[in-house]
Amino acid sequence: MSKYVCVECESLYRIKKNGIEAIMMLNGVENEIWSADLWECPKCKRQLIAGFAKVPHHASFSPDFQQELERIYAKPKGYKKVIQT
């Protein structure tokens, strides 16, 4: 298992939530949905996303992509993250 260190606090990050859904954006448009883990520094509360699945579980060409996005956007904030690429 990987270890992540907060450069600012010199503390090890800890898992905050396993299995969040990370929505990858491309040019401002939702492109892929990935499963990943949310980590947090226990001191300064900075967060990072790591531990991505090998492949996205939905992509923009999937027939049910819009339905999946609606389902994810309806979740509480801590269960999803939007990533600009």
N, CA, C and O atoms as CSV, one atom per row, in Angstrom:
chain,resi,resn,atom,element,x,y,z
A,1,MET,N,N,0.847,-1.185,0.000
A,1,MET,CA,C,0.000,0.000,0.000
A,1,MET,C,C,0.884,1.238,0.000
A,1,MET,O,O,1.917,1.282,0.668
A,2,SER,N,N,0.471,2.218,-0.744
A,2,SER,CA,C,1.236,3.463,-0.831
A,2,SER,C,C,1.076,4.287,0.433
A,2,SER,O,O,0.073,4.187,1.141
A,3,LYS,N,N,2.085,5.102,0.699
A,3,LYS,CA,C,2.025,6.057,1.807
A,3,LYS,C,C,2.203,7.450,1.210
A,3,LYS,O,O,3.024,7.659,0.317
A,4,TYR,N,N,1.424,8.388,1.716
A,4,TYR,CA,C,1.482,9.759,1.237
A,4,TYR,C,C,1.794,10.659,2.417
A,4,TYR,O,O,1.242,10.491,3.504
A,5,VAL,N,N,2.687,11.619,2.194
A,5,VAL,CA,C,3.130,12.508,3.263
A,5,VAL,C,C,2.776,13.938,2.905
A,5,VAL,O,O,3.021,14.381,1.783
A,6,CYS,N,N,2.203,14.656,3.848
A,6,CYS,CA,C,1.914,16.076,3.674
A,6,CYS,C,C,3.243,16.829,3.796
A,6,CYS,O,O,3.890,16.776,4.842
A,7,VAL,N,N,3.637,17.502,2.774
A,7,VAL,CA,C,4.902,18.231,2.782
A,7,VAL,C,C,4.869,19.354,3.800
A,7,VAL,O,O,5.871,19.632,4.459
A,8,GLU,N,N,3.730,19.995,3.929
A,8,GLU,CA,C,3.582,21.127,4.846
A,8,GLU,C,C,3.685,20.689,6.309
A,8,GLU,O,O,4.392,21.319,7.096
A,9,CYS,N,N,2.979,19.610,6.675
A,9,CYS,CA,C,2.887,19.189,8.079
A,9,CYS,C,C,3.839,18.055,8.444
A,9,CYS,O,O,4.045,17.763,9.622
A,10,GLU,N,N,4.411,17.426,7.436
A,10,GLU,CA,C,5.272,16.256,7.627
A,10,GLU,C,C,4.532,15.132,8.351
A,10,GLU,O,O,5.108,14.430,9.183
A,11,SER,N,N,3.253,14.973,8.025
A,11,SER,CA,C,2.417,13.922,8.596
A,11,SER,C,C,1.965,12.980,7.488
A,11,SER,O,O,1.848,13.375,6.328
A,12,LEU,N,N,1.716,11.735,7.860
A,12,LEU,CA,C,1.173,10.784,6.905
A,12,LEU,C,C,-0.304,11.068,6.681
A,12,LEU,O,O,-1.064,11.279,7.626
A,13,TYR,N,N,-0.696,11.069,5.407
A,13,TYR,CA,C,-2.116,11.166,5.088
A,13,TYR,C,C,-2.814,9.914,5.590
A,13,TYR,O,O,-2.205,8.849,5.694
A,14,ARG,N,N,-4.099,10.049,5.901
A,14,ARG,CA,C,-4.929,8.919,6.311
A,14,ARG,C,C,-6.136,8.830,5.394
A,14,ARG,O,O,-6.617,9.838,4.876
A,15,ILE,N,N,-6.614,7.619,5.204
A,15,ILE,CA,C,-7.820,7.426,4.390
A,15,ILE,C,C,-8.997,8.114,5.067
A,15,ILE,O,O,-9.277,7.891,6.245
A,16,LYS,N,N,-9.677,8.952,4.299
A,16,LYS,CA,C,-10.897,9.577,4.814
A,16,LYS,C,C,-12.117,8.813,4.306
A,16,LYS,O,O,-13.073,8.595,5.051
A,17,LYS,N,N,-12.081,8.404,3.028
A,17,LYS,CA,C,-13.213,7.690,2.435
A,17,LYS,C,C,-12.715,6.810,1.305
A,17,LYS,O,O,-12.075,7.292,0.371
A,18,ASN,N,N,-13.007,5.522,1.390
A,18,ASN,CA,C,-12.721,4.601,0.288
A,18,ASN,C,C,-13.875,4.632,-0.699
A,18,ASN,O,O,-15.032,4.800,-0.315
A,19,GLY,N,N,-13.551,4.468,-1.964
A,19,GLY,CA,C,-14.581,4.304,-2.980
A,19,GLY,C,C,-15.375,5.545,-3.327
A,19,GLY,O,O,-16.572,5.456,-3.600
A,20,ILE,N,N,-14.725,6.711,-3.323
A,20,ILE,CA,C,-15.438,7.895,-3.818
A,20,ILE,C,C,-15.525,7.795,-5.342
A,20,ILE,O,O,-14.838,6.980,-5.957
A,21,GLU,N,N,-16.350,8.608,-5.926
A,21,GLU,CA,C,-16.445,8.648,-7.377
A,21,GLU,C,C,-15.822,9.943,-7.856
A,21,GLU,O,O,-16.281,11.033,-7.517
A,22,ALA,N,N,-14.777,9.810,-8.645
A,22,ALA,CA,C,-14.054,10.966,-9.172
A,22,ALA,C,C,-14.509,11.194,-10.610
A,22,ALA,O,O,-14.382,10.314,-11.463
A,23,ILE,N,N,-15.034,12.369,-10.861
A,23,ILE,CA,C,-15.513,12.720,-12.203
A,23,ILE,C,C,-14.408,13.507,-12.897
A,23,ILE,O,O,-14.067,14.614,-12.480
A,24,MET,N,N,-13.861,12.937,-13.944
A,24,MET,CA,C,-12.812,13.597,-14.709
A,24,MET,C,C,-13.448,14.500,-15.758
A,24,MET,O,O,-14.332,14.086,-16.508
A,25,MET,N,N,-12.981,15.733,-15.790
A,25,MET,CA,C,-13.476,16.708,-16.748
A,25,MET,C,C,-12.426,16.902,-17.837
A,25,MET,O,O,-11.227,16.883,-17.556
A,26,LEU,N,N,-12.863,17.087,-19.058
A,26,LEU,CA,C,-11.980,17.386,-20.171
A,26,LEU,C,C,-12.545,18.604,-20.879
A,26,LEU,O,O,-13.643,18.548,-21.431
A,27,ASN,N,N,-11.806,19.697,-20.867
A,27,ASN,CA,C,-12.263,20.951,-21.463
A,27,ASN,C,C,-13.607,21.398,-20.889
A,27,ASN,O,O,-14.466,21.903,-21.612
A,28,GLY,N,N,-13.775,21.205,-19.578
A,28,GLY,CA,C,-14.977,21.660,-18.900
A,28,GLY,C,C,-16.195,20.762,-19.040
A,28,GLY,O,O,-17.293,21.138,-18.631
A,29,VAL,N,N,-16.013,19.579,-19.614
A,29,VAL,CA,C,-17.130,18.654,-19.822
A,29,VAL,C,C,-16.817,17.326,-19.125
A,29,VAL,O,O,-15.693,16.829,-19.206
A,30,GLU,N,N,-17.814,16.755,-18.440
A,30,GLU,CA,C,-17.620,15.459,-17.793
A,30,GLU,C,C,-17.230,14.429,-18.836
A,30,GLU,O,O,-17.882,14.310,-19.874
A,31,ASN,N,N,-16.155,13.675,-18.558
A,31,ASN,CA,C,-15.619,12.746,-19.539
A,31,ASN,C,C,-15.596,11.303,-19.042
A,31,ASN,O,O,-15.956,10.390,-19.785
A,32,GLU,N,N,-15.173,11.085,-17.783
A,32,GLU,CA,C,-15.074,9.735,-17.229
A,32,GLU,C,C,-15.416,9.750,-15.744
A,32,GLU,O,O,-15.272,10.769,-15.069
A,33,ILE,N,N,-15.872,8.598,-15.247
A,33,ILE,CA,C,-16.151,8.429,-13.825
A,33,ILE,C,C,-15.278,7.293,-13.303
A,33,ILE,O,O,-15.333,6.168,-13.800
A,34,TRP,N,N,-14.482,7.607,-12.304
A,34,TRP,CA,C,-13.538,6.651,-11.730
A,34,TRP,C,C,-13.854,6.397,-10.265
A,34,TRP,O,O,-14.369,7.277,-9.576
A,35,SER,N,N,-13.547,5.197,-9.790
A,35,SER,CA,C,-13.552,4.908,-8.359
A,35,SER,C,C,-12.155,5.190,-7.835
A,35,SER,O,O,-11.167,4.852,-8.487
A,36,ALA,N,N,-12.064,5.806,-6.666
A,36,ALA,CA,C,-10.766,6.147,-6.076
A,36,ALA,C,C,-10.944,6.303,-4.569
A,36,ALA,O,O,-12.045,6.136,-4.045
A,37,ASP,N,N,-9.860,6.622,-3.884
A,37,ASP,CA,C,-9.894,6.818,-2.434
A,37,ASP,C,C,-9.532,8.257,-2.097
A,37,ASP,O,O,-8.662,8.857,-2.729
A,38,LEU,N,N,-10.207,8.800,-1.096
A,38,LEU,CA,C,-9.953,10.156,-0.622
A,38,LEU,C,C,-9.091,10.072,0.635
A,38,LEU,O,O,-9.460,9.406,1.602
A,39,TRP,N,N,-7.953,10.746,0.618
A,39,TRP,CA,C,-7.011,10.787,1.740
A,39,TRP,C,C,-7.020,12.187,2.325
A,39,TRP,O,O,-7.341,13.150,1.628
A,40,GLU,N,N,-6.666,12.310,3.613
A,40,GLU,CA,C,-6.641,13.622,4.269
A,40,GLU,C,C,-5.498,13.681,5.273
A,40,GLU,O,O,-5.217,12.713,5.980
A,41,CYS,N,N,-4.841,14.847,5.320
A,41,CYS,CA,C,-3.815,15.093,6.332
A,41,CYS,C,C,-4.532,15.320,7.669
A,41,CYS,O,O,-5.433,16.156,7.742
A,42,PRO,N,N,-4.148,14.592,8.728
A,42,PRO,CA,C,-4.840,14.753,10.002
A,42,PRO,C,C,-4.599,16.106,10.671
A,42,PRO,O,O,-5.373,16.515,11.536
A,43,LYS,N,N,-3.537,16.798,10.278
A,43,LYS,CA,C,-3.234,18.090,10.904
A,43,LYS,C,C,-3.855,19.266,10.167
A,43,LYS,O,O,-4.618,20.036,10.751
A,44,CYS,N,N,-3.532,19.408,8.883
A,44,CYS,CA,C,-3.981,20.595,8.145
A,44,CYS,C,C,-5.241,20.361,7.314
A,44,CYS,O,O,-5.803,21.308,6.763
A,45,LYS,N,N,-5.688,19.108,7.221
A,45,LYS,CA,C,-6.919,18.734,6.514
A,45,LYS,C,C,-6.826,18.846,4.991
A,45,LYS,O,O,-7.846,18.789,4.304
A,46,ARG,N,N,-5.605,19.007,4.457
A,46,ARG,CA,C,-5.465,18.959,2.995
A,46,ARG,C,C,-5.858,17.569,2.526
A,46,ARG,O,O,-5.658,16.583,3.235
A,47,GLN,N,N,-6.418,17.501,1.326
A,47,GLN,CA,C,-6.876,16.222,0.802
A,47,GLN,C,C,-6.193,15.887,-0.511
A,47,GLN,O,O,-5.729,16.767,-1.236
A,48,LEU,N,N,-6.142,14.590,-0.802
A,48,LEU,CA,C,-5.682,14.131,-2.107
A,48,LEU,C,C,-6.488,12.910,-2.493
A,48,LEU,O,O,-7.041,12.214,-1.641
A,49,ILE,N,N,-6.548,12.660,-3.791
A,49,ILE,CA,C,-7.253,11.500,-4.319
A,49,ILE,C,C,-6.212,10.579,-4.920
A,49,ILE,O,O,-5.383,11.013,-5.719
A,50,ALA,N,N,-6.248,9.304,-4.539
A,50,ALA,CA,C,-5.293,8.319,-5.039
A,50,ALA,C,C,-5.985,6.961,-5.071
A,50,ALA,O,O,-7.151,6.834,-4.699
A,51,GLY,N,N,-5.254,5.960,-5.515
A,51,GLY,CA,C,-5.804,4.611,-5.539
A,51,GLY,C,C,-6.908,4.441,-6.568
A,51,GLY,O,O,-7.914,3.778,-6.318
A,52,PHE,N,N,-6.705,5.050,-7.725
A,52,PHE,CA,C,-7.699,4.947,-8.787
A,52,PHE,C,C,-7.818,3.516,-9.290
A,52,PHE,O,O,-6.845,2.763,-9.275
A,53,ALA,N,N,-9.008,3.147,-9.732
A,53,ALA,CA,C,-9.222,1.856,-10.374
A,53,ALA,C,C,-8.394,1.794,-11.655
A,53,ALA,O,O,-7.892,2.816,-12.123
A,54,LYS,N,N,-8.254,0.613,-12.213
A,54,LYS,CA,C,-7.458,0.459,-13.440
A,54,LYS,C,C,-8.130,1.088,-14.659
A,54,LYS,O,O,-7.458,1.554,-15.579
A,55,VAL,N,N,-9.439,1.095,-14.653
A,55,VAL,CA,C,-10.196,1.702,-15.762
A,55,VAL,C,C,-11.383,2.469,-15.184
A,55,VAL,O,O,-11.836,2.150,-14.085
A,56,PRO,N,N,-11.896,3.469,-15.896
A,56,PRO,CA,C,-13.091,4.169,-15.400
A,56,PRO,C,C,-14.300,3.241,-15.452
A,56,PRO,O,O,-14.370,2.361,-16.310
A,57,HIS,N,N,-15.256,3.436,-14.534
A,57,HIS,CA,C,-16.430,2.568,-14.589
A,57,HIS,C,C,-17.507,3.114,-15.516
A,57,HIS,O,O,-18.449,2.395,-15.849
A,58,HIS,N,N,-17.392,4.355,-15.934
A,58,HIS,CA,C,-18.252,4.916,-16.977
A,58,HIS,C,C,-17.441,5.941,-17.770
A,58,HIS,O,O,-16.595,6.644,-17.218
A,59,ALA,N,N,-17.711,6.013,-19.058
A,59,ALA,CA,C,-17.094,7.016,-19.921
A,59,ALA,C,C,-18.201,7.724,-20.703
A,59,ALA,O,O,-19.327,7.235,-20.785
A,60,SER,N,N,-17.869,8.864,-21.267
A,60,SER,CA,C,-18.885,9.698,-21.917
A,60,SER,C,C,-19.625,8.980,-23.047
A,60,SER,O,O,-20.746,9.360,-23.386
A,61,PHE,N,N,-19.019,7.960,-23.627
A,61,PHE,CA,C,-19.683,7.232,-24.716
A,61,PHE,C,C,-20.585,6.104,-24.203
A,61,PHE,O,O,-21.273,5.462,-24.996
A,62,SER,N,N,-20.590,5.857,-22.893
A,62,SER,CA,C,-21.468,4.830,-22.312
A,62,SER,C,C,-22.927,5.260,-22.465
A,62,SER,O,O,-23.243,6.432,-22.262
A,63,PRO,N,N,-23.819,4.334,-22.817
A,63,PRO,CA,C,-25.221,4.722,-23.028
A,63,PRO,C,C,-25.898,5.308,-21.793
A,63,PRO,O,O,-26.795,6.141,-21.922
A,64,ASP,N,N,-25.485,4.890,-20.603
A,64,ASP,CA,C,-26.122,5.382,-19.374
A,64,ASP,C,C,-25.263,6.411,-18.634
A,64,ASP,O,O,-25.431,6.605,-17.430
A,65,PHE,N,N,-24.358,7.062,-19.338
A,65,PHE,CA,C,-23.425,8.011,-18.717
A,65,PHE,C,C,-24.157,9.167,-18.036
A,65,PHE,O,O,-23.831,9.507,-16.898
A,66,GLN,N,N,-25.130,9.774,-18.698
A,66,GLN,CA,C,-25.854,10.905,-18.113
A,66,GLN,C,C,-26.642,10.491,-16.870
A,66,GLN,O,O,-26.693,11.238,-15.893
A,67,GLN,N,N,-27.253,9.312,-16.900
A,67,GLN,CA,C,-27.980,8.814,-15.727
A,67,GLN,C,C,-27.026,8.600,-14.560
A,67,GLN,O,O,-27.355,8.912,-13.416
A,68,GLU,N,N,-25.850,8.071,-14.850
A,68,GLU,CA,C,-24.858,7.836,-13.800
A,68,GLU,C,C,-24.382,9.163,-13.215
A,68,GLU,O,O,-24.213,9.267,-12.000
A,69,LEU,N,N,-24.162,10.180,-14.053
A,69,LEU,CA,C,-23.767,11.503,-13.558
A,69,LEU,C,C,-24.840,12.087,-12.644
A,69,LEU,O,O,-24.524,12.634,-11.588
A,70,GLU,N,N,-26.090,11.976,-13.037
A,70,GLU,CA,C,-27.188,12.490,-12.212
A,70,GLU,C,C,-27.216,11.792,-10.852
A,70,GLU,O,O,-27.427,12.437,-9.825
A,71,ARG,N,N,-27.002,10.476,-10.847
A,71,ARG,CA,C,-26.975,9.719,-9.602
A,71,ARG,C,C,-25.838,10.198,-8.704
A,71,ARG,O,O,-26.020,10.360,-7.497
A,72,ILE,N,N,-24.669,10.423,-9.294
A,72,ILE,CA,C,-23.494,10.844,-8.519
A,72,ILE,C,C,-23.677,12.271,-8.002
A,72,ILE,O,O,-23.388,12.538,-6.836
A,73,TYR,N,N,-24.148,13.186,-8.839
A,73,TYR,CA,C,-24.321,14.572,-8.410
A,73,TYR,C,C,-25.375,14.710,-7.310
A,73,TYR,O,O,-25.387,15.708,-6.590
A,74,ALA,N,N,-26.258,13.719,-7.176
A,74,ALA,CA,C,-27.274,13.753,-6.118
A,74,ALA,C,C,-26.706,13.311,-4.765
A,74,ALA,O,O,-27.351,13.499,-3.733
A,75,LYS,N,N,-25.507,12.728,-4.765
A,75,LYS,CA,C,-24.881,12.259,-3.522
A,75,LYS,C,C,-24.355,13.431,-2.699
A,75,LYS,O,O,-24.141,14.520,-3.232
A,76,PRO,N,N,-24.146,13.208,-1.388
A,76,PRO,CA,C,-23.502,14.243,-0.564
A,76,PRO,C,C,-22.099,14.551,-1.087
A,76,PRO,O,O,-21.475,13.711,-1.735
A,77,LYS,N,N,-21.612,15.745,-0.806
A,77,LYS,CA,C,-20.353,16.227,-1.367
A,77,LYS,C,C,-19.152,15.310,-1.106
A,77,LYS,O,O,-18.310,15.152,-1.990
A,78,GLY,N,N,-19.051,14.710,0.067
A,78,GLY,CA,C,-17.894,13.892,0.405
A,78,GLY,C,C,-17.747,12.613,-0.398
A,78,GLY,O,O,-16.712,11.950,-0.322
A,79,TYR,N,N,-18.767,12.259,-1.165
A,79,TYR,CA,C,-18.748,11.011,-1.917
A,79,TYR,C,C,-18.312,11.196,-3.362
A,79,TYR,O,O,-18.216,10.222,-4.108
A,80,LYS,N,N,-18.053,12.412,-3.759
A,80,LYS,CA,C,-17.665,12.663,-5.146
A,80,LYS,C,C,-16.689,13.825,-5.211
A,80,LYS,O,O,-16.688,14.699,-4.344
A,81,LYS,N,N,-15.872,13.827,-6.231
A,81,LYS,CA,C,-14.947,14.931,-6.472
A,81,LYS,C,C,-14.892,15.151,-7.975
A,81,LYS,O,O,-14.940,14.195,-8.750
A,82,VAL,N,N,-14.793,16.392,-8.383
A,82,VAL,CA,C,-14.668,16.728,-9.796
A,82,VAL,C,C,-13.222,17.163,-10.037
A,82,VAL,O,O,-12.685,18.013,-9.328
A,83,ILE,N,N,-12.613,16.563,-11.048
A,83,ILE,CA,C,-11.206,16.798,-11.344
A,83,ILE,C,C,-11.076,17.399,-12.737
A,83,ILE,O,O,-11.514,16.800,-13.719
A,84,GLN,N,N,-10.476,18.576,-12.824
A,84,GLN,CA,C,-10.244,19.228,-14.106
A,84,GLN,C,C,-8.939,18.704,-14.706
A,84,GLN,O,O,-7.912,18.671,-14.028
A,85,THR,N,N,-8.978,18.297,-15.969
A,85,THR,CA,C,-7.745,17.840,-16.633
A,85,THR,C,C,-7.424,18.719,-17.803
A,85,THR,O,O,-6.426,18.496,-18.488
